[in-house]
């Protein structure tokens, strides 16, 4: 017998979401049925909503919940366990097969997901996307660990491996950018420079570890970053003083910010140290042009970070420990809460930039 569920569906041919009451199937051998407590609301879903599609889509990819049923081949969780649901395999190194993407029969066809769906009060997912956690965790705000925290903080500690004393700039301080700032603070980075268009968000970012804020609507952020990080005792191949951050993270993915993070990076100290590293974290929506001469002469690097290069089985306990010891204030980072019936309002608020930190759905 299946599990009754209320699921947000994105129909084909429209960006307006609907809520559908249906029955989830019994779990297959490698699947887990989870009753959800809360789900994050991510900008990635906006990309899905505006992208052309051939089928209905089921959305959401970060959540907390409790296991209801497991398939016969599932052995790392059992009914009653508290779990995080995420879109990244929990231990890809140890996996012997590809995880199965969730699909669901809805009223106008077979709805596809991007790995999992969590905009629902119950979900069914491949066991590789289900991470067992301590049963005493906060069951609402920790939902955003499955994407926002993992993506932002992971980019800093895993992809870039920022070291104590290295300088960091974060472009875009929504939920992912704030998580990157937390990761930089935990790593011991200095300075930590937040870049955004909103003074309120820049001030908010200081609560999470930003030491400086640059409003890119009023000044050139690249010039401002170089002014903050000049090293007059070190020189480039051109004989100019070294300046710029060791790492610049673009947590937005629009063309302008993608083209700013490389020039914001530190110029190389000729013969002594290569240049800084630009890290693309946000999902890009356009092509990008880079100044190849800047990359060459200053020995800079441009790299990508998908899901913060995370292995959830390894990294989620670390992020939960950060929350417990006060380094990661998820209660402050979650600034908006919605019911599933208000999902269209939530999506509009996200698209219009009205959510200061991160929003969640609560079931």
C-alpha positions in Angstrom: 0.0 0.0 0.0 1.4 3.4 -1.0 1.9 6.6 1.1 -0.5 9.5 0.7 1.4 12.7 -0.1 0.9 16.4 -1.1 3.4 17.2 -3.7 4.2 20.5 -5.5 4.1 19.9 -9.3 5.5 22.2 -12.0 3.2 21.5 -15.1 4.5 21.6 -18.6 4.1 24.9 -20.3 3.6 27.2 -17.3 5.7 28.4 -14.3 2.7 28.4 -11.9 3.0 25.6 -9.4 0.1 23.4 -8.3 -0.3 21.1 -5.3 -1.4 17.6 -6.0 -2.7 15.0 -3.5 -1.5 11.5 -4.7 -0.1 8.3 -3.4 3.6 7.5 -3.4 4.4 4.0 -4.6 5.9 1.4 -2.2 9.7 1.7 -2.1 11.7 -0.4 -4.6 14.8 -2.3 -3.3 17.0 0.8 -3.1 14.4 3.4 -2.2 13.4 5.1 1.0 10.1 6.8 1.8 10.5 9.8 4.1 8.0 12.0 5.9 9.4 15.5 5.6 9.5 18.1 8.3 10.9 21.0 6.2 12.5 21.7 2.8 14.7 24.5 1.6 13.6 26.8 -1.2 16.5 27.2 -3.6 17.3 29.5 -6.5 18.0 26.4 -8.6 14.3 25.8 -8.6 13.8 29.1 -10.4 16.1 27.9 -13.1 14.0 24.8 -13.4 10.7 26.8 -13.5 11.9 29.0 -16.4 13.7 26.3 -18.4 11.9 24.6 -21.4 10.7 21.1 -20.4 8.9 18.2 -22.0 7.3 16.7 -18.9 5.9 17.9 -15.6 8.6 18.4 -13.0 8.7 17.8 -9.2 11.0 20.2 -7.3 13.1 20.6 -4.2 16.4 19.0 -3.2 17.1 19.7 0.5 15.0 18.5 3.4 14.8 17.0 6.9 12.5 14.1 7.7 11.9 10.7 9.3 12.1 7.4 7.5 8.8 5.6 7.1 9.7 2.7 4.8 12.8 1.2 3.2 13.5 -1.1 0.3 14.9 -4.6 0.8 18.5 -3.5 -0.2 18.6 -0.5 2.1 20.7 -1.1 5.2 22.0 2.3 6.4 18.6 3.6 7.6 15.5 2.1 9.1 12.0 3.4 9.9 12.1 6.0 12.6 15.6 7.4 11.7 16.0 11.1 11.3 17.5 12.0 8.0 18.6 14.8 5.7 17.5 14.4 2.0 19.9 15.9 -0.5 20.6 15.9 -4.3 24.2 14.7 -4.0 25.0 11.0 -3.4 26.0 10.5 0.2 29.2 8.6 -0.6 29.9 8.5 -4.3 33.4 6.9 -3.7 31.8 3.8 -2.1 28.8 3.6 -4.4 28.8 0.6 -6.8 25.9 2.0 -9.0 24.3 5.2 -10.1 21.5 6.4 -7.9 18.0 6.3 -9.4 16.3 9.7 -10.1 12.9 10.1 -8.6 9.8 10.1 -10.9 6.2 10.3 -10.0 2.9 9.6 -11.7 0.9 12.9 -11.6 -2.4 13.9 -13.2 -0.8 15.0 -16.5 1.9 12.4 -17.0 5.1 11.2 -15.4 6.9 14.0 -13.5 10.6 14.1 -13.5 12.9 15.3 -10.7 16.5 16.4 -10.7 17.6 13.5 -8.5 15.1 14.1 -5.6 11.9 16.1 -4.8 11.4 17.7 -1.4 8.6 20.2 -2.1 6.2 17.7 -0.7 5.1 16.5 2.8 6.4 13.0 1.9 9.0 11.9 -0.6 10.5 8.7 -2.1 14.2 8.8 -2.9 17.1 6.5 -3.8 18.9 5.6 -0.6 22.1 7.3 -1.8 20.3 10.7 -1.3 19.2 9.9 2.3 21.7 10.7 5.1 21.2 9.5 8.6 21.8 12.1 11.3 21.6 12.6 15.0 17.9 12.4 16.1 18.3 15.5 18.3 19.0 18.0 15.5 16.7 20.9 14.9 14.2 19.5 12.4 13.4 22.7 10.5 16.4 25.0 9.8 18.8 22.1 9.2 16.9 21.4 6.0 19.1 23.9 4.2 22.2 21.9 4.9 21.3 19.6 2.0 22.0 22.3 -0.6 22.7 25.9 0.6 25.1 25.1 3.4 26.7 22.3 1.5 27.2 24.3 -1.7 28.5 27.5 -0.1 30.6 26.2 2.8 31.7 23.2 0.8 33.1 25.4 -2.0 35.3 27.1 0.6 36.5 24.1 2.7 36.5 21.4 0.0 36.8 22.9 -3.5 39.2 25.8 -2.6 40.6 24.4 0.7 41.0 27.9 2.0 43.7 28.2 4.7 44.1 30.4 7.8 45.0 34.0 6.8 44.0 33.7 3.2 41.7 36.4 1.8 38.2 35.7 0.5 35.5 37.6 -1.4 32.0 36.3 -1.8 29.8 37.7 -4.5 26.1 37.4 -3.6 25.1 36.9 0.0 21.9 34.9 -0.1 21.8 31.5 1.6 24.7 30.0 -0.4 26.8 33.1 -0.1 26.2 33.3 3.7 27.2 29.7 4.0 30.4 30.4 2.0 31.2 33.2 4.5 30.7 30.8 7.4 33.0 28.4 5.8 35.6 31.1 5.3 35.3 32.1 9.0 35.7 28.6 10.2 38.7 28.2 7.9 40.4 31.2 9.5 40.3 33.4 6.3 41.0 37.1 6.6 39.7 39.4 5.3 36.3 38.1 4.4 34.7 40.5 1.9 31.0 40.3 1.1 29.8 41.8 -2.2 26.1 42.5 -2.9 23.7 45.2 -4.1 21.8 45.6 -0.9 23.2 47.3 2.3 20.8 45.3 4.5 22.2 42.0 3.2 25.8 43.2 3.5 25.2 44.2 7.1 23.4 40.8 7.7 26.5 39.0 6.2 28.7 40.4 9.0 26.6 38.4 11.5 28.1 35.3 9.8 31.7 36.4 9.6 32.1 39.0 6.8 34.7 41.6 7.9 33.9 44.0 5.0 30.9 44.8 2.8 31.0 46.3 -0.7 27.8 47.6 -2.3 28.4 46.9 -6.0 25.5 49.2 -7.0 27.6 52.2 -5.7 31.2 51.3 -6.4 33.3 49.0 -8.6 33.7 45.9 -6.4 36.9 44.8 -8.2 38.6 48.1 -7.5 37.4 48.1 -4.0 38.7 44.6 -3.4 42.1 45.5 -4.7 42.2 48.6 -2.5 41.5 46.4 0.5 44.1 43.8 -0.3 47.1 45.7 -1.6 50.6 44.2 -0.8 53.1 46.9 -1.6 56.0 44.6 -0.6 55.2 42.1 -3.4 55.3 42.7 -7.2 53.8 41.2 -10.3 55.7 40.4 -13.5 54.7 43.9 -14.7 56.3 45.5 -11.6 53.1 46.6 -10.0 52.2 45.7 -6.3 50.3 42.5 -5.7 46.6 42.9 -4.8 43.3 41.0 -4.9 41.9 38.2 -2.9 43.3 34.7 -2.7 39.8 33.3 -3.5 36.7 35.0 -5.0 33.5 33.0 -4.9 30.6 33.8 -7.3 27.5 32.5 -5.5 25.1 34.1 -8.1 26.1 32.8 -11.6 25.1 35.8 -13.7 27.4 37.1 -16.4 28.5 40.2 -14.6 29.6 38.5 -11.4 31.2 35.6 -13.4 33.3 38.2 -15.2 34.2 40.1 -12.0 35.6 37.2 -9.9 38.8 36.6 -12.0 39.9 40.3 -12.0 39.1 40.4 -8.2 41.6 37.7 -7.6 45.1 38.3 -6.3 47.7 39.0 -8.9 50.7 36.6 -8.9 53.9 37.4 -7.1 56.3 36.8 -10.0 58.5 33.8 -9.5 57.3 33.3 -5.9 53.6 32.6 -5.9 50.9 32.1 -8.5 47.7 34.2 -8.6 44.4 33.8 -6.9 41.5 31.4 -7.7 38.0 32.4 -8.9 35.4 29.8 -7.9 32.1 29.6 -9.7 29.4 28.3 -7.3 26.2 29.8 -8.6 24.5 28.0 -11.5 25.4 30.0 -14.7 22.7 31.2 -17.0 24.8 32.7 -19.7 28.2 32.3 -21.5 31.1 34.3 -20.0 34.2 36.1 -21.4 37.4 36.1 -19.4 40.5 38.3 -19.9 43.0 35.7 -21.0 45.9 38.1 -20.6 45.0 38.7 -16.9 44.9 34.9 -16.4 48.2 34.4 -18.1 50.3 37.3 -16.8 49.0 36.9 -13.2 48.8 33.1 -13.2 45.2 33.1 -12.0 42.8 30.2 -11.9 39.1 29.8 -12.7 37.4 26.7 -11.4 33.9 25.4 -10.7 32.4 23.9 -7.5 29.2 21.7 -7.8 27.5 21.0 -4.5 30.6 22.3 -2.7 32.5 19.1 -3.7 30.8 17.5 -0.8 30.4 13.9 0.3 27.3 14.2 2.6 28.1 11.3 4.8 31.4 13.0 5.6 30.4 16.6 5.6 26.9 16.8 7.0 28.0 15.8 10.5 30.6 18.6 10.3 28.0 21.2 9.4 25.7 20.0 12.1 28.6 20.3 14.6 29.2 23.9 13.4 25.5 24.6 14.2 25.8 23.0 17.6 28.9 25.0 18.6 27.6 28.3 17.3 29.7 28.7 14.1 26.7 28.2 11.8 23.6 30.1 13.0 20.9 28.4 10.9 18.1 30.0 13.0 19.4 33.4 11.8 20.1 32.3 8.2 16.5 31.1 7.7 14.6 34.3 7.4 11.3 33.2 5.8 9.0 30.2 6.4 6.1 29.1 4.2 3.4 26.5 4.2 3.1 24.2 1.1 -0.1 26.0 0.1 1.8 29.2 -0.2 4.5 27.8 -2.5 3.7 30.2 -5.4 4.1 33.2 -3.0 7.4 31.8 -1.8 8.7 31.3 -5.4 7.7 34.9 -6.2 9.4 36.3 -3.1 12.6 34.4 -4.0 12.5 35.7 -7.6 11.9 39.3 -6.5 14.9 39.2 -4.1 12.6 39.6 -1.0 14.3 36.8 1.0 17.3 38.1 2.8 18.8 34.7 3.8 17.1 31.4 3.0 13.5 30.4 2.9 12.0 27.0 3.9 8.8 25.1 3.6 7.4 23.6 6.8 5.1 20.6 6.7 
